[in-house]
Amino acid sequence: MSRLSRRRGLVGLATALMALATAAAAFAIGTVVFDRGSERANPDQTRSGSHSTADMAHPVAGNFEPDDTQIADCEGEFACLEQAFGNLAYVKGPKPTLRVFDRMMLTDKAVDGNCHRIVHSIGSASLARYQGNVAKAFAEGSASCWSGYYHGILERAFIDADPDDLGRISRRLCDDDGIRTTKYLAYQCVHGLGHGLMIYTGYNLPVSLDVCDELATRWDQNSCSGGVFMENISSSYGVKSRWLKDDDLVYPCNVVAKRHKYYCYMMLTSRVLEANGYDWKPTADLCTTVESDWIDICFQSLGRDASGATRQEAGKIMKLCDLAGRWVRECVYGAARDITANDSGTRRSVRLCQRAPVQIRARCFDGIGTILADLSASDSQTRAACAAVTKRYFQACIRGAGLPLDAPA
């Protein structure tokens, strides 16, 4: 790949991002009305009443097109790597591509530093390879770099969607039996829907939450909202959402409806850390000041971020979680869940629990159990998985999985 070709690729990405920002601004001006009783906009009070708008879909969402770019051409350039990994997935399929990706994450700083956006591209390209078959693309995927592969699939799945039909399309995309095999895979799908909705709507938080609320079950609705808030805080395309405030880092969690607060607060510390330059002590202190019913969730968010920031290293996680003071157990709980979900396994999360103070180990194994339940196809599989992980804290693991303690192991 020539230097000129790379420059054109970067210019093309920049142009697309500018178009996205323009579309988002146009949509916001055209449909959002601020709450006149407050200086802050409340996303739950600014619904447009209709999803229809010519400006809603932006030109970046789901627009993967293969070309001849190869990984060896890129020399660490992000736009090139994104395209090259997508090309590999489109030609060879997602499984071999994800194996290459996982290896390069360990050795290539450019891949590791931009892993989530790159694996988005692998997902988007894989869906193109399988001609829009979401279930087939999901079955070939993995949770590499915080499940970005699944997000990329759902990002592309909204291409050419009718804005007035978003609710029906969203319900259909994750309703395949192949996706509903395990709760974990179903979560990745509906969570990915949230990402895709934000991208498709030009980062319109109220409309995206509105569509999530149209999904069939409360669990689906909540899981979808998690993707919405994650994309709102950390845009896949580097766009600054208008539903963030530099002078109120808790916003919009402190104004959304109660049904949307859980996943908003579950993402809060990611927003705060990004804003304060990853200063962990003030972030932990802020968690003690949020709405009282959501303090524990804020510290679980801190634990998830501690896991991610340390690449799931138990000793480093404990040092960060110690900043939570009396809320350390919730921080460790959140970290244990994150490690288990990211690894689709328990080797490293068990190491964290063993490293934790004895008085909070049960809570740590409780967190592992919540994810094992999602990874398993049946209650008996969950029980077997908990039994394989721990004898002493088996009941804590089962309790986290939501299973009765007195059933046979």
N, C-alpha and C positions, 0 to 999 in steps of 0.2 A: 504494500500500500504506500503510495507516494505521500510526501509531506503535504502537498497540495490537497490530496484526497482527504487526509485526516483533518486539515483545516476546514474543508467544506463540510465534513461531518459535524465538526464542532459548531460551525456557523449554523448548520441546519437545526441542531438541537437548541441553540440559543434562540433562533427564530421561532421554533415551536413553543419554547417557554414563554417568549414575549406574547405570542398569540394566546397562550393559555391565560396569562395574566390579564390580557385585554378582555378575553371572553368572560373570565371570572368577574372582572370589574363591571362589565356591561350587564351581566346577569344580576349582580348585587344591586346596581342602581335601578334596574328595571323592575325588581320584584320585592325587595326587602324594605319593610317599613319599621322604623325604630319605635320602641316602646316610649311613648311621650311622657310617661310617668317616671322615667329614669334616664340617666345619662348613658346607661349601658343597654345595649341591645340584648334582648332575651331570645335565644334561638327558638324556644318553644312558643313564642308569641309573635313570630315573624314569618309564619307560613304563607306561601303565595296562594294556596287554594288549588293550584293546578301546576303540574310539572312542565307544562308546555311552554317552550320558548325557543326561538331560533338560535339563541346564543348559548344554549345549555351545553351541548357536547363540544369539548375542545379538541383541537387537531392532534394532540399527542395520544389520547387514550386509545389503546388497542391498534396502533398503526404500524406494527412491526412488518417490515418487508425485507426478505433475505437479499443479500448481495454476496460479493466474493471476499469480504473482509475475513481475515483469519487472525487468531489470537497472537500468532508470532509477529504480525504486522504492527502491533499496537504500542509497544514500548511504554506501557504504563498509562496510556491516554484513556480516560474513562469512557468517553463516547465510543471510541473504537472498541474497547473491551465489551461494552454493553452489546454492540452490534455483533461482534465476533462470537460471543457465547450464544447469542440468539441464533446466529447462522448454524453453529454446530448442533444446537438442539433441533433446529428445523430439518437438517439433513440426516443426522445420526440418531436423533431421539433424545428425550430428556434424561434417561438413566445414565448412559455413558457420559453425557455432558455434565451432569451433576457430580459424577465421580471426578472428572477433570477439575471442576470448580472447587470441590472440597479439598483436593490436593493443593491447588494453587492458593487457596485461602491461607494455608499453612506456610507458604513460601514466598508469596508475592504480595507486597504491601499495598500495591494499587488495587488488586482484587479484594484483599481483606478489607481495605478502607472503604470500598464502594460496594461491598458484597450484596447488600439488600437490593439496590437498584439493578445490579447485574443479574441477580437471580430472578427479579421481576421479569427481565427480558427473556430469560430462559423459559419462564412460564408462558409468557405471551407468545413466543415463537412456537412452543410446544402445542398450544391450542391451535395455532395456524396450521401446524403440521397435521394435526388430527381433524382438521376442517370443522372446528367449532365444537367437537365432542368433549364437553367439560368433564364428564365422568372418566373417560379414557385418559385424558391429560392428567387428572388428579391421581389416578391409579398408578401412574408412572413417576410420581413426584416424591419429594422428601421435604423435611422441615429445615433444610440448610439455611443458615443466616436468618433465623426468626421467620421461617415459613414464607419468605418472599416469593418463592416459586408459585405458591397457591394464589398469592395476591396478584401476581402478573397474569395468571389465567383469567381471573375475574375482571381485571382491568380491561383486558381485550374483549371479554364476553359481551360488553355493552356497545360494541361498535355497531353503528347503524340502528341503534335502538330508538324507538319512538318515545319521546319524553313522557307522553301521557300513558305509556304502557310499562313504565319502569317497575311498578309493583308486581304485575303478572310475570314479567320476565325474571325478576329477582326470585320469586317463589319457584319458578320452573327450573332455574339454573342449578339449584342445590337439592332438588327433589329426587334425583336419580338413586336407585337402590345401591349402585356401586359406591356412591358418595356417603350414603347413610349406613355403610357397613359398620363403622365405629363412630362414636361420638366425636373422637378427635378429628377424623377426616371431615365430618359434617361441620364441626366448628371452623376448620380452616376454610371451608367453602363460604359459610355465611359471614365469617369475619372478613374474608376477602371481598365479599359483596360490598361491605362498608367502604373499603378502600376504593373499589371500582366506582361506587356511587359518587364519592367525593370528587374523584378525578373527572368523571363524566359530566358532573353538574358544574364544573368550574369552581370547585371548593365551596359549594353552598351547603353549609352545615344544616340549616333547618330543613331543606328539601331532602337531603340525604337521610336525616333521622326520620322524616315523614315516611319515606319509602321503606326504611327498616321496620317501622311500625306496621306496615302492611303485610309483613311475613306471617306465616301460618301460626307459629307458636311463640309464646313469650320467650322461650330459650333462644329461638332463632332471632327474634327481635333484639334481644340484649346482646347476643354475640355479634350481630351486624353492627350495632351501635359502637362496639369496641373497635371495629375496623374504621368506622367514621372518625372517632376521636383520635385514633392513632394517626390517621392520614392528616387530620386537622393540625396535630402538633408537629408531625415530622413528615412533610410533604415528600412524596416520591420524586417530585420534579423540582424541588427547591423553591416552591412558591410559598410566600408568607400569607397564611390564611387571615382574612379579616375578622375571624372569630377567635382572635387572640389579642391580648392587651399587654403592652409592656409595663404599664403601671398597675396591673392587677394580674399576677401570674396564675392565680387560681381560676380566673375566668376562662371558659364559660361554665365550669363545674358549679360555681356558686349561684348560677341563675337558671340552669336547665331544669326541666321537670324531674321529679324524684325518680321516675322510671329510667331516666338516662344518667343518673348520677354515678352509678356503680362503675361503669366503664370509663367515664370521664375522670373520676378520681383515680381509677386504676392506671391511668396514663399520666397523671398530674406531674409526678416527679421527673418524667422525661422532659416535659415542658420547662420545668423550673431549672433543671440542671443545664439544659441547653442555653437558657437565658442568662444564668449566672456563671457560666464558664466552668461548670462541673465542680462547684464548691459544695461539698456534701454536707457539711455541718449546718449551714443556713438552710439547706433544703430539708434536712431532718427537722430543724426547728420550725420551719413553715408548716410541716405536716401537723404539728401540735396545735396550730391555730385555725385549721379548717373546721367546717361544720362538724360538730361532735360525733354525729352518727357515722362519719366517714373518715375519722382519723386512722382507724386500723387499716382501711383500704389504701390510704395514702402511704402508710408504711409498708404495705405489701408491694405497692408500686416501687418504693425505694429498694426493696429487696430484688425485684425483677431487674431494675437498672443496675444494681450492684453486681448481679450475675452477669449481665451483658457487658458491663464496663471492664470486668476482670477476666473475661473469657471463661467464666464459670470456675475460677480457681477458689477453692474452699477457704483457704487462709485469708486471702484478700477480701473475699465477701464478708467474712466475720469481722474484719477490721472496720469495714464500712457500716455494717449493721450495728456494731457497738455504738455508733453515733446516735442510734435511735433511742438509747436509754431504756426506759421501762417498756418501750415498744419493740425491743429487739426481736422478740419471738415472732412478731408479724413480719418483720423484715426478713428473717430467716425462712419463714413460711413462704413468702413470695419468691425468694431466691430458689428454694427447693422445687417449687412448681415450675419456674422458668427453666431450670436445668433439665428437669425430667422431660418437659415438653420439647425443648430444643434438641435434646439427644434422642428423643423417643425411647428412652431407657433410663436406668437408675444408677449406673455405676458411679457417676460423679455426684449425683444428688445424695446418695447414701454417704459418700465421703464427707459432704457438707454436714449432714446430720450427725455423723460421728465426731466431727470437729466442734459442733455446737455445745454449749454448756448443757449439762445433763438435765437441768430443769426445763429446757425448751426442746429437747430432742423429740418428744412425743408430737409436739406441734409441727416439727420439721417433717416427720414421717406422715403426719396428717396431710401435709402439702403434697408429698409424693403420691399418696393414695388418691387425691383428687384427679391427678393426671393419669394414673394407671387405670382408673375407671374409664377414662375417655379413650385410652389406647386399646382397651380390651373389647372383644366382641360379645362377651357374656359375663354375668356375675361370677360364674365359676372360674373363668380366666382371671378375673380381677383378684379373687381370693388366692388363687395359685400364685399370681404375681406378687402379692403382698407377702405371702408365706416365703417366697424365694428371697425377698428383700430383707426381711427382719423377723426374728422370732420374738424378741423382747417387746418390740413396738408394733406387733402385728395388729393389735386392736386399734391403735391409732391410725394405721394405714387403712384399715377397713372402715373406720369412722370417716376418714377423709373421702373414701370412695362412695360414701353414702349408703353402705350396706349394713344390714342388721348384724350386731355383734354375736348373736347366739346361733346363727346359721352354721351348718357344717362347713369346715374348711375344705 
